[in-house]
Amino acid sequence: MVDASGVENVTQYPQELPQMMAAAADGLGSIAIDTTQLNMSVTDSTAWATAMNNLGMVPVGLPGQQLVSDSICVPGFDPSLNMMTGITPINPMIPGLGLVPPPPPTEVAVVKEIIHCKSCTLFPQNPNLPPPSTRERPPGCKTVFVGGLPENATEEIIQEVFEQCGDITAIRKSKKNFCHIRFAEEFMVDKAIYLSGYRMRLGSSTDKKDSGRLHVDFAQARDDFYEWECKQRMRAREERHRRKLEEDRLRPPSPPAIMHYSEHEASLLAEKLKDDSKFSEAITVLLSWIERGEVNRRSANQFYSMVQSANSHVRRLMNEKATHEQEMEEAKENFKNALTGILTQFEQIVAVFNASTRQKAWDHFSKAQRKNIDIWRKHSEELRNAQSEQLMGIRREEEMEMSDDENCDSPTKKMRVDESALAAQAYALKEENDSLRWQLDAYRNEVELLKQEKEQLFRTEENLTKDQQLQFLQQTMQGMQQQLLTIQEELNNKKSELEQAKEEQSHTQALLKVLQEQLKGTKELVETNGHNHEDANEINVLTVALVNQDRENNIEKRSQGLKSEKEALLIGIISTFLHVHPFGANIEYLWSYMQQLDSKISANEIEMLLMRLPRMFKQEFTGVGATLEKRWKLCAFEGIKTT
C-alpha cells in the first residue's frame, strides 16, 4: 500500500513496482487508513482480484473503501515505512503495544485483520462465514490445540506466531499438521483462540504445503488441571484461615485459667478476697476449688478462713445497695419534679388552645387554620392526660411506699445508719469468737460424720430391701382390698336375690293353702247343693285367674324396686344401646360397651339387672347348634302397646 507520497516513489523506482504490489497485498487490512490513502490508480485490477481469490478472500472495491476497522489499527501509522526503508511490518498482536483487543461480545460482529510475521503471514477468514467452534473450556486451561498447520511449518515458526499472545512454556508438535502449546497464564489462551480461522502462509509461496487454515481450540492437560486444583486448595485454605480469624475475632474472650490448689495459692487467694477490687475474680477461684473437692481435713481451716472473709463482704454489699437505693430515690424525685414542670407547660399550651377556640379569636381564623388548631388542641390534651396519669401513678406508688415504711421499725434503721462503725466492730469480735467455736464444732462433726458413714453403709442395703418389700406388700394389699370389695358387692346381690326368692316361696305356699281350702269348700258345696258342672268350671277359672294375678304381682314386685340411682342410669344407657341395635346384642358385647363408661362393672351385674326387668328386656336364642347365641332385646315399647 502506498499513500500520496508513495506515488512519487513509484515513479522514481519503476523496477521495484512488483515488490511494492506484493507488500501492498500483504499489508492490506493491517492498519487503518483514510479514504484519501486508497485513491490510487492500480494498473491491473484483475490481477489484484485473482490474488485475493487465491488467498480465499472475497474481492472488494478498491477505490474509497476502508478495509480494516479503526478500533484495532494504529492511528497515524505510515505503512510505506516497511516498503521504503526495509523495516519489518509492525504487528498489532505484539503484547507490548497492547493492540490485541479483548474478546468482543457475541452480539457484535468481529472484524479481523491481516497479521504479518517475519517468516509467515496470517490472513483472516471470510467475515460472512460462521466463527470457528470451540469445545467447553476446561478448568485452569493454559494449553491450546492448534490444527491445520502447514506441512512445512517448523516449531520456530509456530513459536514466532503464538509468542505474540504471551509467554510459551512448552510446544509439543506432532508429525502431522497439529501441535499443543502451553502458555504461562490462562488469559493468554484467549488471545490464542482469537487466531482460530486464520489462513497461515509461509513467506510468499503459493505451494499447498506452505499454507493451511489454523484451528485453535482449548486442550485438556493434566498439568493445567493439577495447577488449577492446587490454586483452588490454596484459596480454600485462605478462606478457612480468614473464617477462622473472623470467628476468633467475634468469639467472646475465654475466662481466665484457674490455677490448681496449693497452700501458697490459697494464701494469695485469701489476700485477694480481702481486697474489694479483686473480690469477684477471687470468689470464682474459691468456688471452683470447692466444687473440685479440694476441701479435706488438712485444708478445712484454710478454706473456712476464706469463706469467712467472703462473708465479710456482705456488709459492704448491703451498704452499696443502700447508696444505690438513695441515688435511685433522688433520681425519682428529680424525674417527678421535671414531670410536674412538663405537665404545667402542657396545661399552659392547652389553655392557649382553649382561648383561641373562643368566639372572639375563632372567627378571625380561616378554615385551614381552625382545622390545624383543633388537631393541635386534641393532640396536646391527649399528651397532657397521659402525663397527668403517669404523675398520679408515681404519687400512688409513693403513698404505698410510705404506708409500708410506717409499718416498718424506723428507729432500728436510724440506729443502723448512725452506729454502723460500732456495729462493725462488735460484729468482727463476734465473728472471731464464733469462728473459734465453729472450728471446735467442725472437728466434732467430722468425727460424728465418720461414725455415721460407717453405720449408713450397713443400713443402706437393709433399707433398700425393706423399702422394696413394703412397696410389694402395699401393692398386694391394694389388690386384695379391691377383690374384697367386689366379693362383698356380689354377696350383697346374692343375699338380696335369696331374700326375694324366699318371699316368693312363702307367698306361693300361702296361695296354695288358700286355693286348697277353697277347692275343699267348693267340693263340699257341690256335693251338698248338687250344683252343675258349669259352676265348678267357673270356680276353676277364677282360681286360675287368681294364680296368674299373683304371679304378675310377684313379677311387678321384682321389677319395681331399683336400689340406687346408678341402676337407673345403667337401665337408661342399656335401653338406648339396645334400641340402636334392634336385632339384639349378647351380654359380652353389651358389657364391653358399658366397661368403657364404668371399668368396675361386671357382666353378671348387667345380666342380673336385665333379668329383674322382664317387661323392658327379653332374652332370645338365635342360631343352631354351635352357633347358638343368647341375645337381649328391648321390649318396653311392645309392653306399652299391649297394656
C-alpha positions as CSV (number, residue, x, y, z in Angstrom):
1,M,0.0,0.0,0.0
2,V,1.1,3.5,-0.7
3,D,-0.1,7.0,0.1
4,A,0.2,10.2,-1.9
5,S,3.8,10.5,-1.2
6,G,4.3,6.9,-2.3
7,V,3.1,7.6,-5.8
8,E,6.2,9.7,-6.4
9,N,8.4,6.9,-5.1
10,V,6.8,4.5,-7.6
11,T,7.5,6.8,-10.5
12,Q,11.1,7.2,-9.3
13,Y,11.6,3.4,-8.8
14,P,9.7,1.5,-11.5
15,Q,11.7,-1.6,-11.2
16,E,10.5,-2.1,-7.6
17,L,6.9,-1.9,-8.5
18,P,6.1,-5.7,-8.3
19,Q,7.7,-6.0,-4.9
20,M,5.7,-3.0,-3.7
21,M,2.5,-4.5,-5.1
22,A,3.1,-7.8,-3.2
23,A,3.9,-5.8,0.0
24,A,0.7,-3.9,-0.5
25,A,-1.3,-7.2,-0.9
26,D,0.3,-8.5,2.3
27,G,-0.3,-5.3,4.2
28,L,-4.0,-4.9,3.4
29,G,-6.1,-4.6,6.5
30,S,-3.2,-4.5,8.9
31,I,-3.6,-0.8,9.5
32,A,-6.4,1.8,9.3
33,I,-6.0,4.4,6.5
34,D,-8.1,7.2,5.4
35,T,-10.2,7.2,2.2
36,T,-7.7,9.5,0.6
37,Q,-5.0,7.0,1.0
38,L,-6.8,4.4,-1.1
39,N,-7.5,6.8,-4.0
40,M,-4.7,5.4,-6.2
41,S,-4.5,4.0,-9.7
42,V,-3.9,0.3,-10.0
43,T,-2.8,-0.7,-13.5
44,D,-4.2,-4.3,-13.4
45,S,-7.3,-4.7,-11.3
46,T,-8.0,-8.2,-12.5
47,A,-4.6,-9.4,-11.1
48,W,-5.4,-7.9,-7.8
49,A,-8.8,-9.7,-7.7
50,T,-7.2,-13.1,-8.7
51,A,-4.6,-12.6,-5.9
52,M,-7.4,-12.0,-3.4
53,N,-9.3,-15.1,-4.7
54,N,-6.1,-17.2,-4.3
55,L,-5.9,-16.1,-0.7
56,G,-9.5,-17.2,-0.1
57,M,-10.9,-13.7,0.3
58,V,-13.8,-12.0,-1.4
59,P,-12.6,-9.2,-3.8
60,V,-13.6,-5.8,-2.6
61,G,-13.8,-2.5,-4.4
62,L,-10.5,-0.6,-4.1
63,P,-11.4,3.0,-4.5
64,G,-12.6,4.7,-1.4
65,Q,-13.3,1.6,0.7
66,Q,-12.0,1.1,4.2
67,L,-10.8,-2.5,4.6
68,V,-10.0,-2.5,8.3
69,S,-11.8,-1.1,11.3
70,D,-10.3,1.8,13.1
71,S,-10.7,0.2,16.5
72,I,-7.7,-2.1,16.1
73,C,-5.4,0.0,13.9
74,V,-2.6,2.3,14.9
75,P,-3.7,5.9,14.3
76,G,-1.3,8.0,12.2
77,F,0.8,5.0,11.1
78,D,2.6,5.3,7.8
79,P,2.6,1.9,6.1
80,S,5.1,3.0,3.5
81,L,7.9,2.7,6.0
82,N,8.1,-1.1,5.7
83,M,8.4,-0.9,2.0
84,M,10.6,2.1,1.5
85,T,13.1,1.5,4.4
86,G,13.0,-2.3,4.7
87,I,11.7,-2.2,8.2
88,T,9.6,-5.3,9.1
89,P,5.9,-4.6,9.3
90,I,4.5,-3.7,12.7
91,N,2.2,-6.4,14.1
92,P,-0.7,-5.2,16.1
93,M,-0.6,-8.5,18.1
94,I,2.7,-7.5,19.9
95,P,1.9,-7.6,23.7
96,G,4.0,-4.5,24.4
97,L,1.8,-2.3,22.1
98,G,-1.4,-3.7,23.6
99,L,-3.1,-3.7,20.3
100,V,-4.8,-7.1,20.8
101,P,-8.4,-6.2,21.7
102,P,-10.2,-8.1,24.4
103,P,-12.7,-10.7,23.2
104,P,-15.7,-8.7,21.9
105,P,-19.3,-9.6,22.9
106,T,-21.0,-12.2,20.8
107,E,-23.6,-9.7,19.5
108,V,-21.0,-7.5,17.8
109,A,-19.5,-8.7,14.5
110,V,-15.8,-9.3,14.8
111,V,-13.6,-7.8,12.1
112,K,-10.2,-9.5,11.9
113,E,-7.1,-8.1,10.3
114,I,-4.1,-9.5,8.4
115,I,-1.2,-10.3,10.7
116,H,2.4,-10.1,9.4
117,C,5.3,-12.1,10.9
118,K,9.0,-12.4,9.9
119,S,8.5,-15.8,8.2
120,C,4.7,-16.0,7.6
121,T,1.6,-14.1,7.1
122,L,-1.9,-14.7,8.7
123,F,-5.0,-13.9,6.6
124,P,-8.4,-13.7,8.3
125,Q,-11.3,-15.9,7.1
126,N,-14.3,-14.6,5.3
127,P,-16.4,-12.5,7.7
128,N,-19.6,-13.9,6.2
129,L,-18.7,-17.4,7.3
130,P,-19.7,-18.6,10.8
131,P,-17.0,-18.2,13.5
132,P,-14.9,-21.4,14.3
133,S,-16.4,-23.6,17.0
134,T,-14.6,-24.4,20.3
135,R,-15.1,-27.0,22.9
136,E,-16.0,-26.3,26.5
137,R,-13.2,-24.7,28.4
138,P,-11.6,-27.0,31.0
139,P,-10.9,-25.5,34.4
140,G,-7.5,-23.8,34.6
141,C,-6.8,-24.2,30.9
142,K,-3.4,-23.0,29.8
143,T,-2.9,-25.3,26.8
144,V,-4.3,-24.9,23.3
145,F,-4.6,-27.3,20.4
146,V,-3.5,-25.8,17.1
147,G,-4.6,-27.8,14.0
148,G,-4.4,-27.1,10.2
149,L,-0.8,-26.1,10.3
150,P,1.2,-26.0,7.0
151,E,3.2,-29.1,6.4
152,N,6.4,-27.1,6.2
153,A,5.8,-25.2,9.4
154,T,8.5,-25.6,12.0
155,E,8.5,-25.2,15.7
156,E,10.3,-21.9,15.4
157,I,7.6,-20.5,13.1
158,I,4.9,-21.7,15.5
159,Q,6.6,-20.1,18.4
160,E,7.1,-16.9,16.4
161,V,3.4,-16.7,15.7
162,F,2.0,-17.6,19.1
163,E,4.6,-16.0,21.3
164,Q,2.8,-12.7,20.5
165,C,-0.1,-14.0,22.6
166,G,2.1,-14.5,25.7
167,D,5.0,-16.4,27.2
168,I,5.1,-20.0,25.9
169,T,6.3,-22.7,28.4
170,A,6.2,-25.7,26.0
171,I,5.3,-26.7,22.4
172,R,4.6,-30.3,21.5
173,K,4.5,-30.6,17.7
174,S,3.2,-33.8,16.1
175,K,4.4,-35.3,12.8
176,K,1.0,-34.4,11.4
177,N,-0.3,-30.9,11.0
178,F,-1.1,-30.1,14.6
179,C,0.6,-29.2,17.9
180,H,-0.1,-28.3,21.5
181,I,1.1,-25.0,23.0
182,R,1.2,-24.4,26.8
183,F,1.2,-20.8,28.0
184,A,2.3,-19.3,31.3
185,E,-1.1,-17.7,32.2
186,E,-4.7,-18.5,31.5
187,F,-5.6,-15.2,29.8
188,M,-3.0,-15.9,27.1
189,V,-5.2,-18.7,25.9
190,D,-8.0,-16.3,24.9
191,K,-5.5,-14.4,22.7
192,A,-4.5,-17.6,21.0
193,I,-8.2,-18.6,20.4
194,Y,-8.5,-15.3,18.6
195,L,-6.2,-16.7,15.8
196,S,-8.6,-19.6,15.1
197,G,-9.8,-19.4,11.5
198,Y,-6.8,-17.5,10.1
199,R,-5.1,-18.9,7.0
200,M,-1.3,-19.2,7.5
201,R,1.0,-18.8,4.6
202,L,4.8,-19.3,4.8
203,G,6.7,-16.5,3.0
204,S,5.2,-15.6,-0.4
205,S,5.0,-19.1,-1.9
206,T,1.7,-20.5,-3.2
207,D,2.5,-24.1,-2.5
208,K,-0.1,-26.1,-0.6
209,K,2.5,-27.4,1.8
210,D,3.3,-23.8,2.8
211,S,-0.3,-22.8,3.6
212,G,-3.0,-24.0,6.0
213,R,-6.1,-22.9,7.9
214,L,-5.5,-22.7,11.6
215,H,-7.9,-24.2,14.1
216,V,-7.2,-23.2,17.7
217,D,-9.2,-24.8,20.5
218,F,-9.0,-25.5,24.2
219,A,-7.0,-28.5,25.2
220,Q,-7.3,-30.6,28.4
221,A,-4.0,-31.1,30.1
222,R,-3.1,-32.8,33.3
223,D,-0.6,-30.2,34.3
224,D,-3.2,-27.4,33.9
225,F,-5.8,-29.3,35.9
226,Y,-3.3,-30.1,38.7
227,E,-2.2,-26.4,38.9
228,W,-5.9,-25.4,39.0
229,E,-6.6,-27.8,41.8
230,C,-3.6,-26.5,43.7
231,K,-4.9,-23.0,43.4
232,Q,-8.4,-24.0,44.4
233,R,-7.0,-25.7,47.5
234,M,-4.8,-22.7,48.3
235,R,-7.9,-20.5,48.0
236,A,-9.9,-22.8,50.2
237,R,-7.1,-22.7,52.8
238,E,-7.0,-19.0,52.7
239,E,-10.8,-18.8,53.0
240,R,-10.8,-21.2,56.0
241,H,-8.0,-19.2,57.6
242,R,-10.0,-16.0,57.0
243,R,-13.1,-17.5,58.5
244,K,-11.2,-18.8,61.5
245,L,-9.7,-15.3,62.1
246,E,-13.2,-13.8,61.8
247,E,-14.6,-16.4,64.3
248,D,-11.7,-15.8,66.7
249,R,-12.4,-12.1,66.4
250,L,-16.1,-12.5,67.1
251,R,-15.7,-15.2,69.8
252,P,-16.2,-13.9,73.3
253,P,-13.0,-14.0,75.4
254,S,-12.5,-17.2,77.3
255,P,-12.4,-16.9,81.1
256,P,-9.0,-16.9,82.7
257,A,-7.5,-20.2,83.7
258,I,-8.0,-21.2,87.3
259,M,-4.8,-22.3,89.0
260,H,-4.5,-25.5,90.9
261,Y,-4.9,-25.6,94.7
262,S,-1.8,-25.2,96.8
263,E,-1.0,-23.6,100.2
264,H,0.8,-20.8,98.5
265,E,-2.0,-20.1,96.1
266,A,-4.5,-20.3,98.9
267,S,-2.7,-17.7,101.0
268,L,-2.6,-15.4,97.9
269,L,-6.3,-16.0,97.3
270,A,-7.1,-15.1,100.9
271,E,-5.4,-11.8,100.4
272,K,-7.3,-11.2,97.2
273,L,-10.6,-12.0,99.0
274,K,-9.9,-9.1,101.4
275,D,-9.4,-6.7,98.5
276,D,-12.7,-5.2,97.2
277,S,-11.3,-4.7,93.7
278,K,-10.2,-8.3,93.3
279,F,-13.0,-9.9,95.2
280,S,-15.1,-11.0,92.1
281,E,-12.1,-12.7,90.5
282,A,-11.0,-14.4,93.7
283,I,-14.5,-15.7,94.6
284,T,-14.8,-17.6,91.3
285,V,-11.5,-19.4,92.1
286,L,-12.7,-20.3,95.6
287,L,-15.9,-21.7,94.1
288,S,-14.1,-23.8,91.6
289,W,-11.8,-25.2,94.2
290,I,-14.7,-26.2,96.5
291,E,-16.5,-27.8,93.5
292,R,-13.4,-29.7,92.6
293,G,-13.3,-31.3,96.0
294,E,-10.1,-29.6,97.3
295,V,-11.5,-29.4,100.8
296,N,-10.1,-32.0,103.2
297,R,-9.1,-32.3,106.8
298,R,-5.8,-30.5,106.2
299,S,-7.2,-27.6,104.2
300,A,-10.5,-27.3,106.1
301,N,-9.3,-24.4,108.4
302,Q,-7.8,-22.5,105.5
303,F,-11.0,-22.8,103.4
304,Y,-13.0,-21.8,106.4
305,S,-11.0,-18.6,106.8
306,M,-11.5,-17.8,103.1
307,V,-15.3,-18.4,103.4
308,Q,-15.3,-16.2,106.4
309,S,-13.5,-13.4,104.5
310,A,-16.1,-13.8,101.7
311,N,-18.8,-13.4,104.3
312,S,-17.3,-10.2,105.5
313,H,-18.2,-8.6,102.1
314,V,-21.9,-8.9,102.8
315,R,-21.9,-5.8,104.9
316,R,-20.1,-3.9,102.1
317,L,-22.6,-5.0,99.5
318,M,-25.5,-4.0,101.7
319,N,-24.0,-0.5,102.1
320,E,-23.5,-0.2,98.4
321,K,-27.1,-1.3,97.8
322,A,-28.3,1.4,100.3
323,T,-26.3,4.1,98.5
324,H,-27.7,3.0,95.1
325,E,-31.2,3.0,96.5
326,Q,-30.7,6.5,97.8
327,E,-29.4,7.6,94.4
328,M,-32.5,5.9,92.8
329,E,-34.8,7.8,95.2
330,E,-33.1,11.1,94.3
331,A,-33.4,10.3,90.6
332,K,-37.1,9.5,91.1
333,E,-37.6,12.8,92.9
334,N,-35.8,14.7,90.1
335,F,-38.0,12.9,87.5
336,K,-41.1,13.7,89.4
337,N,-40.1,17.4,89.6
338,A,-39.3,17.5,85.9
339,L,-42.6,15.8,85.1
340,T,-44.6,18.3,87.1
341,G,-42.8,21.1,85.2
342,I,-43.7,19.5,81.9
343,L,-47.3,19.0,83.0
344,T,-47.6,22.7,83.9
345,Q,-46.3,23.7,80.5
346,F,-48.8,21.3,78.8
347,E,-51.6,22.9,80.9
348,Q,-50.5,26.3,79.6
349,I,-50.4,25.1,76.0
350,V,-53.9,23.6,76.4
351,A,-55.1,26.9,77.9
352,V,-53.8,28.8,74.9
353,F,-55.7,26.4,72.5
354,N,-58.9,26.8,74.5
355,A,-58.6,30.6,74.5
356,S,-58.0,30.6,70.7
357,T,-61.2,28.5,70.2
358,R,-63.4,31.1,71.8
359,Q,-65.7,33.2,69.7
360,K,-63.6,36.4,69.8
361,A,-60.5,34.9,68.3
362,W,-62.0,31.9,66.4
363,D,-63.9,34.0,63.9
364,H,-60.8,35.6,62.6
365,F,-59.0,32.3,61.6
366,S,-59.5,30.7,58.2
367,K,-60.9,27.2,57.8
368,A,-57.5,25.6,57.4
369,Q,-56.1,27.4,60.4
370,R,-59.2,26.3,62.5
371,K,-58.7,22.7,61.5
372,N,-55.0,22.8,62.4
373,I,-55.7,24.5,65.8
374,D,-58.4,21.8,66.5
375,I,-56.0,19.0,65.7
376,W,-53.2,20.5,67.8
377,R,-55.6,21.1,70.7
378,K,-56.7,17.4,70.7
379,H,-53.2,16.1,70.5
380,S,-51.9,18.3,73.3
381,E,-54.9,17.3,75.5
382,E,-54.1,13.6,75.0
383,L,-50.5,14.2,75.9
384,R,-51.5,16.2,78.9
385,N,-53.8,13.5,80.1
386,A,-51.1,10.8,79.6
387,Q,-48.6,12.8,81.6
388,S,-51.0,13.5,84.4
389,E,-51.9,9.8,84.7
390,Q,-48.2,9.0,84.9
391,L,-47.6,11.6,87.6
392,M,-50.6,10.2,89.6
393,G,-49.2,6.7,89.3
394,I,-45.9,7.9,90.7
395,R,-47.7,9.6,93.6
396,R,-49.8,6.4,94.3
397,E,-46.6,4.4,94.5
398,E,-45.0,6.8,96.9
399,E,-48.1,6.7,99.1
400,M,-47.9,2.9,99.1
401,E,-44.2,3.0,100.0
402,M,-44.9,5.5,102.8
403,S,-47.6,3.2,104.2
404,D,-45.1,0.3,104.1
405,D,-42.4,2.3,105.7
406,E,-44.8,3.3,108.6
407,N,-45.3,-0.4,109.4
408,C,-41.5,-1.0,109.5
409,D,-39.4,-0.3,112.5
410,S,-37.9,3.2,111.8
411,P,-35.8,3.6,115.0
412,T,-33.8,0.4,114.2
413,K,-33.0,1.8,110.7
414,K,-31.7,5.0,112.2
415,M,-29.5,3.1,114.7
416,R,-28.1,1.0,111.9
417,V,-27.1,4.1,109.9
418,D,-25.8,6.1,112.8
419,E,-23.9,3.4,114.7
420,S,-22.6,1.4,111.7
421,A,-19.0,1.7,112.9
422,L,-19.7,0.4,116.4
423,A,-21.8,-2.4,114.9
424,A,-19.0,-3.4,112.6
425,Q,-16.5,-3.7,115.4
426,A,-18.9,-5.7,117.5
427,Y,-19.7,-7.9,114.5
428,A,-16.0,-8.5,113.9
429,L,-15.4,-9.6,117.5
430,K,-18.5,-11.9,117.3
431,E,-17.1,-13.4,114.2
432,E,-13.8,-14.2,115.8
433,N,-15.5,-15.8,118.7
434,D,-17.8,-17.7,116.5
435,S,-15.0,-18.9,114.3
436,L,-13.1,-20.4,117.2
437,R,-16.3,-22.1,118.4
438,W,-17.2,-23.3,114.9
439,Q,-13.8,-24.8,114.4
440,L,-14.3,-26.9,117.5
441,D,-17.8,-27.9,116.3
442,A,-16.3,-28.8,112.9
443,Y,-13.9,-31.2,114.4
444,R,-16.6,-32.8,116.5
445,N,-18.9,-33.0,113.4
446,E,-16.2,-34.7,111.4
447,V,-15.8,-37.4,114.0
448,E,-19.5,-37.9,114.1
449,L,-19.8,-37.9,110.4
450,L,-17.2,-40.7,110.1
451,K,-19.2,-42.8,112.6
452,Q,-22.4,-42.1,110.7
453,E,-20.9,-43.0,107.4
454,K,-19.9,-46.4,108.7
455,E,-23.3,-47.0,110.1
456,Q,-25.0,-45.8,106.9
457,L,-23.0,-48.3,104.8
458,F,-24.7,-51.1,106.7
459,R,-28.1,-49.5,106.9
460,T,-28.5,-48.5,103.2
461,E,-28.7,-52.1,102.0
462,E,-31.2,-53.1,104.7
463,N,-33.3,-50.0,103.9
464,L,-33.4,-50.7,100.2
465,T,-34.6,-54.3,100.8
466,K,-37.2,-53.1,103.3
467,D,-38.5,-50.4,101.0
468,Q,-38.9,-52.9,98.2
469,Q,-40.7,-55.3,100.4
470,L,-43.0,-52.6,101.8
471,Q,-43.9,-51.4,98.2
472,F,-44.7,-55.0,97.2
473,L,-46.8,-55.6,100.3
474,Q,-48.7,-52.3,99.7
475,Q,-49.5,-53.3,96.1
476,T,-50.7,-56.8,97.2
477,M,-52.8,-55.2,99.9
478,Q,-54.4,-52.8,97.4
479,G,-55.2,-55.7,95.1
480,M,-56.7,-57.8,98.0
481,Q,-58.9,-54.8,99.1
482,Q,-60.3,-54.4,95.6
483,Q,-61.0,-58.1,95.4
484,L,-62.8,-58.0,98.8
485,L,-64.9,-55.0,97.7
486,T,-66.0,-56.9,94.5
487,I,-66.8,-60.1,96.6
488,Q,-68.8,-58.1,99.1
489,E,-70.9,-56.5,96.3
490,E,-71.6,-59.9,94.8
491,L,-72.5,-61.3,98.3
492,N,-75.0,-58.4,98.8
493,N,-76.6,-59.0,95.4
494,K,-76.9,-62.7,96.1
495,K,-78.4,-62.1,99.6
496,S,-81.0,-59.8,98.1
497,E,-81.8,-62.4,95.5
498,L,-82.2,-65.1,98.1
499,E,-84.5,-62.9,100.2
500,Q,-86.6,-62.2,97.2
501,A,-86.8,-66.0,96.4
502,K,-87.8,-66.8,100.0
503,E,-90.5,-64.2,99.9
504,E,-91.8,-65.6,96.6
505,Q,-91.8,-69.2,98.0
506,S,-93.7,-68.2,101.2
507,H,-96.2,-66.2,99.1
508,T,-96.8,-69.1,96.7
509,Q,-97.2,-71.6,99.7
510,A,-99.8,-69.3,101.2
511,L,-101.6,-69.1,97.9
512,L,-101.5,-72.8,97.6
513,K,-103.0,-73.3,101.0
514,V,-105.7,-70.8,100.3
515,L,-106.5,-72.4,97.0
516,Q,-106.6,-75.9,98.6
517,E,-109.1,-74.6,101.2
518,Q,-111.2,-73.0,98.5
519,L,-111.2,-76.2,96.5
520,K,-112.3,-78.3,99.5
521,G,-115.1,-75.8,100.3
522,T,-116.3,-75.8,96.7
523,K,-116.3,-79.5,96.6
524,E,-118.4,-79.8,99.7
525,L,-120.8,-77.2,98.4
526,V,-121.1,-79.1,95.1
527,E,-121.8,-82.3,96.9
528,T,-124.4,-80.8,99.3
529,N,-126.2,-78.5,97.0
530,G,-125.7,-80.6,93.8
531,H,-124.7,-77.7,91.5
532,N,-123.9,-78.3,87.9
533,H,-120.5,-78.8,86.4
534,E,-120.7,-75.3,84.9
535,D,-120.4,-73.8,88.3
536,A,-117.4,-75.9,89.1
537,N,-115.7,-74.8,85.9
538,E,-116.4,-71.2,86.8
539,I,-114.7,-71.7,90.1
540,N,-111.7,-73.3,88.5
541,V,-111.4,-70.4,86.1
542,L,-111.5,-68.0,89.0
543,T,-108.8,-69.9,90.8
544,V,-106.5,-69.9,87.7
545,A,-107.0,-66.1,87.2
546,L,-106.1,-65.6,90.9
547,V,-102.9,-67.6,90.4
548,N,-102.0,-65.7,87.3
549,Q,-102.7,-62.4,89.0
550,D,-100.5,-63.4,91.9
551,R,-97.7,-64.3,89.5
552,E,-98.0,-60.9,87.8
553,N,-97.9,-59.2,91.2
554,N,-94.7,-61.1,92.0
555,I,-93.1,-60.1,88.8
556,E,-94.1,-56.4,89.4
557,K,-92.6,-56.7,92.9
558,R,-89.4,-57.9,91.4
559,S,-89.3,-55.2,88.7
560,Q,-90.4,-52.3,90.9
561,G,-87.6,-51.8,93.4
562,L,-84.5,-50.0,91.9
563,K,-81.9,-50.0,94.6
564,S,-79.9,-46.8,93.6
565,E,-79.5,-44.0,91.1
566,K,-76.7,-46.0,89.4
567,E,-79.0,-48.8,88.4
568,A,-81.4,-46.3,86.9
569,L,-78.6,-44.7,84.9
570,L,-77.5,-48.2,83.8
571,I,-81.0,-49.1,82.7
572,G,-81.2,-45.9,80.6
573,I,-77.9,-46.5,78.9
574,I,-78.7,-50.2,78.2
575,S,-82.1,-49.3,76.8
576,T,-80.6,-46.7,74.4
577,F,-77.9,-49.1,73.3
578,L,-80.4,-51.9,72.6
579,H,-82.8,-49.5,70.9
580,V,-80.0,-48.7,68.5
581,H,-79.4,-52.5,68.0
582,P,-83.0,-53.8,67.0
583,F,-81.7,-57.3,66.4
584,G,-80.4,-57.5,70.0
585,A,-76.9,-57.9,71.4
586,N,-75.2,-60.6,73.5
587,I,-74.1,-59.9,77.1
588,E,-70.4,-59.7,76.1
589,Y,-70.9,-57.0,73.5
590,L,-73.1,-55.1,76.0
591,W,-70.5,-55.5,78.8
592,S,-67.6,-54.3,76.5
593,Y,-69.6,-51.1,75.7
594,M,-70.5,-50.5,79.4
595,Q,-67.0,-51.1,80.5
596,Q,-65.8,-48.0,78.5
597,L,-68.1,-45.9,80.7
598,D,-67.5,-47.7,84.0
599,S,-64.5,-50.0,84.3
600,K,-65.6,-51.6,87.6
601,I,-68.9,-53.0,86.2
602,S,-69.1,-56.8,85.5
603,A,-71.2,-58.8,83.1
604,N,-73.0,-60.6,85.9
605,E,-74.3,-57.3,87.3
606,I,-75.7,-56.3,83.8
607,E,-77.3,-59.7,83.3
608,M,-79.0,-59.7,86.8
609,L,-80.3,-56.2,86.1
610,L,-81.8,-57.3,82.8
611,M,-83.4,-60.3,84.4
612,R,-85.0,-58.2,87.0
613,L,-86.9,-56.2,84.3
614,P,-88.7,-58.7,82.1
615,R,-91.2,-56.2,80.7
616,M,-88.3,-54.0,79.4
617,F,-85.8,-56.6,78.3
618,K,-86.3,-60.1,76.9
619,Q,-83.8,-62.8,76.1
620,E,-83.9,-64.7,72.8
621,F,-81.9,-67.6,71.3
622,T,-80.5,-67.3,67.8
623,G,-78.6,-69.8,65.7
624,V,-78.4,-73.6,65.6
625,G,-76.0,-76.0,67.2
626,A,-72.5,-74.5,67.7
627,T,-73.8,-71.0,66.5
628,L,-76.4,-70.9,69.2
629,E,-76.3,-67.5,70.9
630,K,-78.3,-65.7,73.6
631,R,-79.2,-62.1,72.8
632,W,-81.1,-59.4,74.8
633,K,-83.7,-57.2,73.1
634,L,-85.6,-54.1,74.2
635,C,-89.3,-54.9,74.6
636,A,-90.5,-51.9,76.6
637,F,-92.4,-50.4,73.6
638,E,-94.2,-53.7,73.0
639,G,-95.3,-53.9,76.6
640,I,-96.7,-50.4,76.4
641,K,-98.7,-51.3,73.3
642,T,-100.2,-54.4,74.9
643,T,-101.2,-52.6,78.0
